[in-house]
Amino acid sequence: MFVDLLDELKFSFKGEVSNESWIKDYYSVDSSNHRILPELVCFPKDEDDIKISLDSAIKNGLSISCRGAGTSLLGQSLSNGIVLDFTKYMNKILDLDLQSNCVDVQPGIVKGLLDKELRKHNKFLPPNPASSNYCTIGGMVSNNSSGPYGLGYGSILGYLQYIDFIYSDGKKGFAQNGLCDDRLNKFLQPLFSIHDEISSMYPDVSKNSCGYRLDSIFTPTFNPQNLFAASEGTLAIITSLKLKIIDLPIFRSLYMVYFSSVQKACMYTSKILSTRPAALELLDSPVMDSSIKSITASNNGCLLFIEYFYQHQGEINSISKLLKSAVYSEGKVVEQAHDLDSINNLWGSRRNALNMAIKYTVGNRKPFTIFEDTAVSIDHIYEYVTDVLALYNKYNLSYVIYGHLGNGNLHTRPLITDSSSSDDLLNLTQTKMLHDITNSIFKKVKEYRGTITAEHGDGISRTPYIKNVYNSFILSYFKYIKKSFDPSNILNPGKIVL
Ligand SMILES: Cc1cc2nc3c(=O)[nH]c(=O)nc-3n(C[C@H](O)[C@H](O)[C@H](O)COP(=O)(O)OP(=O)(O)OC[C@H]3O[C@@H](n4cnc5c(N)ncnc54)[C@H](O)[C@@H]3O)c2cc1C
């Protein structure tokens, strides 16, 4: 049957279709620990190609999953059906309107390439994951990605102006500020009268990629396009997007501040935030590369990366004074940069944190990913970090910790030795330990009204835990939304709604 499917698709497809085994192998993995072999991989050229793929998926009982660069950490883009890769053809800037500060793009454009083009016009799109040299706008929107400037500028959800998409039955839809197609409007009707109630049940955090962001559709006005942020390709296939862009900051200053421990740094977070930085990032010593380890002159402790954007050069002295006073007496400014090259140089070490974490994979030992992206409000960050470190201590685990401290969003992973297959009893004990730690951490997150994922999303790994964040009322609306969009459950099944 699938040979016929390949022929059938090849006949009408303008882009490319492949079932070659090396291609399927390549697309069977992303940046997670999962592996799922797809049946076919398609590289669509336009909306017609997408419709053709959807038709074939329905006719042949296959699922269909979109893929950008495959840098998701929880298996979001993996599928045993058809994978649609947008990076090969649907990767263009369609329009750049400097008057209204908007850019129109196709979903497969790489964020770093878009940045390069915007920089020529002194503009930027602030959400900037450490993976931005590879990741795509379609992937960023579908995970609601952010990165360091999430503190000053929020996640990509705040930049969505217009989305063109294709429903699971091949029909076209759109959503923009204040308006959407009739079908989507009908889906959203039951939410109109209860949106305040819904929003009150969402986590109390500055960014959130868990479940569907129903809380963002009516704030402050009707923004139906926001439904697609964090929806992980489970509702529709995005074909183009209009995004808000802003002027590049005129002046920037980056400070690196040393604290003797992560907990100490957390104690000072509120004070540092009162100085209004655009970014406040944490890097603990185990994930520092050699270039900055020498700056700290210590094997322990952590660094905060604190960046300010400002309009007048004269502000630099007052910023510097304010920061020094905010971190007094435990924090020490060990490095600072005020020109773009030096700033980018220093940021390189922070961007490298996940790679440094992955370097701890030796033999069967690896950093364990499931609670690596929690967030709590800054009021609770010190208590929360203390809870997490106490758990690592209880189970005698080494760990890495870094991330977006200013958003209360820390990326932490214990280093676990995978004992599979050698000793069943050991396996059981270890599985139980991981289960206990995960449940304890997610329980704490709930206690502090946090989220289990601030920017990485749910994917295959975290979907079973969404119920830790939302009550049955909200979960019933997730089911309702998924069923309305995708009654046959063909769009990226196994993610967000099981
Ligand atoms: C080294 C490293 C560092 C990272 N740092 C950060 C960070 O700082 N901040 C952060 O937020 N994340 C970070 N991430 C996570 C990840 O890079 C981001 O989530 C990224 O935005 C995903 O983009 P992608 O193009 O790789 O998407 P993919 O992984 O390919 O896909 C992501 C989701 O988007 C869906 N999708 C893609 N295109 C479409 C479309 N056209 N229509 C509908 N759905 C679509 C897919 O089905 C999938 O569900 C990091 C990952 C790595 C490996």
PDBQT file of the ligand as one rigid body, heavy atoms in Angstrom, charges set to zero:
ROOT
HETATM    1  C1  LIG A 501      20.843  23.288  21.877  1.00  0.00    +0.000 C 
HETATM    2  C2  LIG A 501      19.402  23.681  22.064  1.00  0.00    +0.000 A 
HETATM    3  C3  LIG A 501      19.096  24.862  22.722  1.00  0.00    +0.000 A 
HETATM    4  C4  LIG A 501      17.762  25.254  22.893  1.00  0.00    +0.000 A 
HETATM    5  N1  LIG A 501      17.501  26.445  23.505  1.00  0.00    +0.000 NA
HETATM    6  C5  LIG A 501      16.228  26.876  23.625  1.00  0.00    +0.000 A 
HETATM    7  C6  LIG A 501      15.958  28.155  24.231  1.00  0.00    +0.000 A 
HETATM    8  O1  LIG A 501      16.864  28.888  24.663  1.00  0.00    +0.000 OA
HETATM    9  N2  LIG A 501      14.664  28.537  24.320  1.00  0.00    +0.000 N 
HETATM   10  C7  LIG A 501      13.629  27.782  23.834  1.00  0.00    +0.000 A 
HETATM   11  O2  LIG A 501      12.488  28.202  23.923  1.00  0.00    +0.000 OA
HETATM   12  N3  LIG A 501      13.868  26.551  23.274  1.00  0.00    +0.000 NA
HETATM   13  C8  LIG A 501      15.119  26.095  23.148  1.00  0.00    +0.000 A 
HETATM   14  N4  LIG A 501      15.370  24.869  22.570  1.00  0.00    +0.000 N 
HETATM   15  C9  LIG A 501      14.235  24.051  22.085  1.00  0.00    +0.000 C 
HETATM   16  C10 LIG A 501      13.947  24.197  20.556  1.00  0.00    +0.000 C 
HETATM   17  O3  LIG A 501      15.090  24.567  19.869  1.00  0.00    +0.000 OA
HETATM   18  C11 LIG A 501      12.879  25.223  20.248  1.00  0.00    +0.000 C 
HETATM   19  O4  LIG A 501      11.669  24.792  20.781  1.00  0.00    +0.000 OA
HETATM   20  C12 LIG A 501      12.685  25.517  18.746  1.00  0.00    +0.000 C 
HETATM   21  O5  LIG A 501      11.896  26.655  18.617  1.00  0.00    +0.000 OA
HETATM   22  C13 LIG A 501      12.081  24.404  17.928  1.00  0.00    +0.000 C 
HETATM   23  O6  LIG A 501      12.175  24.767  16.550  1.00  0.00    +0.000 OA
HETATM   24  P1  LIG A 501      12.349  23.692  15.400  1.00  0.00    +0.000 P 
HETATM   25  O7  LIG A 501      12.337  24.400  14.103  1.00  0.00    +0.000 OA
HETATM   26  O8  LIG A 501      13.501  22.818  15.655  1.00  0.00    +0.000 OA
HETATM   27  O9  LIG A 501      10.985  22.882  15.565  1.00  0.00    +0.000 OA
HETATM   28  P2  LIG A 501      10.739  21.316  15.523  1.00  0.00    +0.000 P 
HETATM   29  O10 LIG A 501      11.408  20.671  16.671  1.00  0.00    +0.000 OA
HETATM   30  O11 LIG A 501      11.039  20.783  14.174  1.00  0.00    +0.000 OA
HETATM   31  O12 LIG A 501       9.156  21.299  15.736  1.00  0.00    +0.000 OA
HETATM   32  C14 LIG A 501       8.583  21.827  16.893  1.00  0.00    +0.000 C 
HETATM   33  C15 LIG A 501       7.064  21.712  16.817  1.00  0.00    +0.000 C 
HETATM   34  O13 LIG A 501       6.595  22.587  15.799  1.00  0.00    +0.000 OA
HETATM   35  C16 LIG A 501       5.678  21.909  14.955  1.00  0.00    +0.000 C 
HETATM   36  N5  LIG A 501       5.720  22.581  13.656  1.00  0.00    +0.000 N 
HETATM   37  C17 LIG A 501       6.805  22.896  12.897  1.00  0.00    +0.000 A 
HETATM   38  N6  LIG A 501       6.411  23.498  11.764  1.00  0.00    +0.000 NA
HETATM   39  C18 LIG A 501       5.055  23.567  11.786  1.00  0.00    +0.000 A 
HETATM   40  C19 LIG A 501       4.064  24.050  10.887  1.00  0.00    +0.000 A 
HETATM   41  N7  LIG A 501       4.374  24.593   9.716  1.00  0.00    +0.000 N 
HETATM   42  N8  LIG A 501       2.754  23.931  11.241  1.00  0.00    +0.000 NA
HETATM   43  C20 LIG A 501       2.398  23.366  12.419  1.00  0.00    +0.000 A 
HETATM   44  N9  LIG A 501       3.303  22.885  13.296  1.00  0.00    +0.000 NA
HETATM   45  C21 LIG A 501       4.607  22.995  12.993  1.00  0.00    +0.000 A 
HETATM   46  C22 LIG A 501       6.193  20.483  14.963  1.00  0.00    +0.000 C 
HETATM   47  O14 LIG A 501       5.195  19.559  14.577  1.00  0.00    +0.000 OA
HETATM   48  C23 LIG A 501       6.571  20.323  16.423  1.00  0.00    +0.000 C 
HETATM   49  O15 LIG A 501       5.450  19.991  17.191  1.00  0.00    +0.000 OA
HETATM   50  C24 LIG A 501      16.692  24.430  22.414  1.00  0.00    +0.000 A 
HETATM   51  C25 LIG A 501      17.009  23.226  21.777  1.00  0.00    +0.000 A 
HETATM   52  C26 LIG A 501      18.336  22.851  21.592  1.00  0.00    +0.000 A 
HETATM   53  C27 LIG A 501      18.634  21.560  20.895  1.00  0.00    +0.000 C 
ENDROOT
TORSDOF 0
